[in-house]
Amino acid sequence: MLGLMQDWPLTVDKILDHAARWHGEVEIVSRSVEGPIVRTTYAQAHERARRLSGALAGLGVKPGDRIATLAWNTARHLEAWYAIMGMGAVCHTLNPRLFADQLCYIINHAEDKIIFTDLTFVPTLIEHRAKMPTVKHFVVMTDEAHMAAAAGLEGAVCFETLVAGGSPDVAWGGFDENTACGLCYTSGTTGNPKGVLYSHRSNFLHTLVTLASDVMGFSARDTILPVVPMFHANAWGIAFSAPAVGAKLVMPGAKLDGASVYELLESERVTFSAAVPTVWQMLLSELRDKQAKLSTLKRVVIGGSAVPEAIVRGFRDEFGVDVTHAWGMTEMSPLGTLSAPNQATLGLDPEGQVRLKLKQGRAPLGVDMEIEDDADHPLPHDGKTFGRLKVKGPFIAREYFKGEGGRILDDHGFFDTGDVATIDEAGFMQITDRAKDVIKSGGEWISSIEIENLAVGHPKAAIAAVIGAAHPKWDERPVLLVKLKEGETASKEEFLSFLEGKIAKWWMPDDVVFVDDIPLGATGKIDKKLIRDRMKAYVLPTAQPAKESA
Ligand code: AMP
């Protein structure tokens, strides 16, 4: 027997419809790429997105076509998202931090018809235009007054002209909730990037889940600044969840340095923000340099890579801001776990609370997770045993676009995240490594991330990375690479004795190498693949103190 409730397909156009109808006057504030701060409202965004849909239809866009965006977080980018998704086309977010060749690969693989671009990226597009044969138009996200900058881009049209000329009477929504809605390629640290194809339903469900108070917990009283870019992992869903509750949105545009973020946090009275750890590191040092305070910010969600302890303590002790640690991935829409306390951890003292926040956290409704060994057997949730982290749920990928990479679910329907993790008795997951970065020493695993996190706590360290180096007896042994802070000098022994007692003896790096640079990839994570390439000729020193104890 079927239920007798209304059929109301879960499509994301309804999110902007709702925001315009019930929170129409709420502002979207953007630092525009041209410079000035621009103020619009949800009602205006709705009207403009519909006009843009109409204009896209006029350019020949059909449902299912892939329309890309290469853009910063601004109101125009938000309007483009809804215009594309609202008419049933697929919004493909391009990450401008990728190398041009990778960008071209992705554009061709997706067969993008149109690319929305900020002025910032026009020179790159002009240079590589010939390598994007499927692209018919470039919508430059500016007004006519600034179009001269795009003169050399064949197929360029002006965003504001399209909006002004488009009819709002378009087919908007009204399709199946399983219709494809967004496309985002994974960073591709192994092989070519692969496309994750979100549906309206998966984005809608992800939005509802993120609104729970243990997840993002937004309300209509919030002012939200997503530093996390719309071009990477859906801005953690904020372009959907903020309008879903009618929160004020503050879009930072192209300026993501500490001073610019601080200026917006204060001038717009922001209560919530989300970003990767590096952004917060820059902000905290800006605040300390200027002896500034955060007068309205209450909560930040930090993820994308592990949150260093110094950030959790800095925010809490110096600025009274609560940190929630989040873990997720493009394939998960992207939120997977968050570190809000539960009944089992309520009684923890302030120190215990900090330790809890260093874990990646618990799974909300809609995410099931398990840790398993290589034979797919579940491992104990004791906070110590680590294994492959697998996930399952309605906003998690079941295959990649065009079937790239073949079958990606195991026999039980779980997706292997490629992360290695523990789960404790209270249900808190902690990432110990990427499966391919874990160091295999004498048949046992050593977590490179755990050593890195400790090493970066050394007062002279700016950034640290740990990789495995080939070893004749143990297979691999850890090597610690350290980039020192400006003007510092240090010895290998200083770092080894700093680690002593904090990790098992057999985890102690066999060597410490001081380097000028630790490369970061396009999504801000340490690029271990590049480090391993650079260290190809490296040979472990013959004397290896950790060898006997390993
Ligand atoms: P992406 O799909 O580019 O967002 O990358 C997802 C990957 O980033 C995950 O599989 C993790 O390896 C890593 N990651 C994301 N959040 C965290 C976190 N809080 N701590 C450690 N690693 C993380």
Residues whose N, C-alpha, C, O or C-beta is under 5 A from the ligand:
A	BS01	AMP	S187 A233 I302 G303 G304 S305 A306 A326 W327 G328 M329 T330 E331 Q360 T417 D419 I431 T523
